[in-house]
Amino acid sequence: MPIYQIILIIAIVILVLSLLLNLLFSPITWIIVGILVLYSFVRRYFYEKQIKEYNEMIEKEMAEKKAAYQSGEAYRRGSEDIIDVDYVEKEEK
């Protein structure tokens, strides 16, 4: 288990205990609440950033696959716009 999850669990336990012991007006309680709120905002920011990068990568791969598929379709139809990169001219003997 990563260290930040352990710290988060400890902070939640301390918060719950302080609320149960009616220490809501204690400064440590508000510090813990602030840390938890900041932590959630930071995690959400990085999560959204990862999702955005992943979506961009998927869109790029899909565009490449679509172009390759369409190129293959044109080649199978016999389009003259397609250049055969495997073409080798044979010498006559």
Rosetta blueprint (number, residue, H / E / L):
1 M L
2 P L
3 I H
4 Y H
5 Q H
6 I H
7 I H
8 L H
9 I H
10 I H
11 A H
12 I H
13 V H
14 I H
15 L H
16 V H
17 L H
18 S H
19 L H
20 L H
21 L L
22 N L
23 L L
24 L L
25 F L
26 S L
27 P H
28 I H
29 T H
30 W H
31 I H
32 I H
33 V H
34 G H
35 I H
36 L H
37 V H
38 L H
39 Y H
40 S H
41 F H
42 V H
43 R H
44 R H
45 Y H
46 F H
47 Y H
48 E H
49 K H
50 Q H
51 I H
52 K H
53 E H
54 Y H
55 N H
56 E H
57 M H
58 I H
59 E H
60 K H
61 E H
62 M H
63 A H
64 E H
65 K H
66 K H
67 A H
68 A H
69 Y H
70 Q H
71 S H
72 G H
73 E H
74 A H
75 Y H
76 R H
77 R H
78 G L
79 S L
80 E L
81 D L
82 I L
83 I L
84 D L
85 V L
86 D L
87 Y L
88 V L
89 E L
90 K L
91 E L
92 E L
93 K L
